[in-house]
């Protein structure tokens, strides 16, 4: 299994619409990429640091793909432009994308 983390960093002037992200963007990702090997996703809102300061990230999403090859196919596939283009509807942040493999069970 491949788990892709997508992080939206806070910075001066950055904006993030959580409502749109939750109700529109995440369902779009699941709808469009379900046939491309997405087996699940979860998103987390950045709340704070350990010492109570503002969180470094607005949000972090974890999207699970059946394999690395399926992930690459999805990002090169027919719905990639629609999904990436939708990011501008909820944030002006360029997300950091990292491909991960689960350690252990």
Legacy VTK file of the C-alpha trace (Angstrom):
# vtk DataFile Version 3.0
C-alpha trace
ASCII
DATASET POLYDATA
POINTS 105 float
0.000 0.000 0.000
1.153 3.524 -0.784
0.032 6.408 1.402
0.349 9.872 -0.079
0.518 12.767 2.357
-0.538 16.174 1.128
0.303 19.059 3.442
-0.817 22.678 3.160
1.683 24.884 5.023
0.709 28.103 6.754
2.508 31.267 5.698
1.851 34.986 5.655
-1.053 35.750 3.340
-2.019 32.089 2.930
-5.713 31.184 3.004
-7.609 27.918 3.383
-11.354 27.239 3.108
-11.977 24.183 5.298
-15.652 23.968 4.384
-14.929 23.708 0.649
-12.065 21.311 1.273
-14.207 18.946 3.341
-17.476 19.119 1.414
-16.256 19.483 -2.165
-12.575 18.739 -2.741
-12.161 15.550 -0.711
-15.333 13.961 -2.136
-14.107 14.912 -5.629
-10.796 13.131 -5.021
-12.583 10.008 -3.800
-15.091 10.006 -6.682
-12.575 10.575 -9.449
-9.779 8.339 -8.175
-11.713 5.420 -6.691
-11.248 3.511 -9.971
-7.586 4.579 -9.995
-6.792 2.600 -6.869
-7.714 4.948 -4.009
-8.705 2.761 -1.107
-9.384 5.513 1.419
-8.483 8.953 2.666
-8.507 11.047 5.778
-7.790 14.694 6.397
-6.745 16.495 9.523
-6.995 20.166 10.442
-3.836 21.648 11.947
-4.808 22.881 15.406
-1.637 23.887 17.249
1.907 22.990 18.154
2.771 21.267 21.406
3.418 24.624 23.084
0.083 26.065 21.924
1.341 28.124 18.985
-0.343 28.134 15.603
0.018 24.852 13.698
2.569 24.753 10.880
-0.015 23.337 8.468
-3.616 24.265 7.694
-4.331 20.636 6.893
-2.705 17.304 6.104
-4.436 14.627 4.059
-3.475 10.965 3.858
-4.681 9.240 0.704
-4.226 5.485 0.436
-3.540 3.875 -2.940
-3.334 0.164 -3.696
0.245 0.634 -4.955
2.794 3.214 -6.028
2.051 2.400 -9.670
-1.667 3.104 -9.150
-0.785 6.433 -7.522
1.388 7.406 -10.493
-1.373 6.374 -12.902
-3.882 8.533 -11.014
-1.633 11.605 -11.092
-1.065 11.135 -14.820
-4.656 10.100 -15.562
-7.710 11.797 -16.952
-8.911 13.354 -13.669
-5.586 14.704 -12.389
-5.949 18.144 -13.988
-9.458 18.546 -12.551
-8.332 17.595 -9.047
-5.186 19.711 -9.079
-7.085 22.620 -10.638
-9.666 22.464 -7.853
-7.023 23.319 -5.242
-7.288 27.008 -6.173
-10.924 26.902 -5.037
-9.972 26.406 -1.380
-6.401 27.649 -0.897
-3.610 29.736 -2.349
-1.033 27.354 -0.859
0.984 25.053 -3.091
0.737 21.688 -1.305
3.698 19.527 -0.431
3.167 15.975 -1.659
5.069 13.045 -0.208
4.770 9.383 -1.122
4.985 7.057 1.886
5.021 3.374 2.639
3.663 2.040 5.902
6.229 0.699 8.363
5.246 -2.492 10.168
1.665 -3.675 10.469
LINES 1 106
105 0 1 2 3 4 5 6 7 8 9 10 11 12 13 14 15 16 17 18 19 20 21 22 23 24 25 26 27 28 29 30 31 32 33 34 35 36 37 38 39 40 41 42 43 44 45 46 47 48 49 50 51 52 53 54 55 56 57 58 59 60 61 62 63 64 65 66 67 68 69 70 71 72 73 74 75 76 77 78 79 80 81 82 83 84 85 86 87 88 89 90 91 92 93 94 95 96 97 98 99 100 101 102 103 104
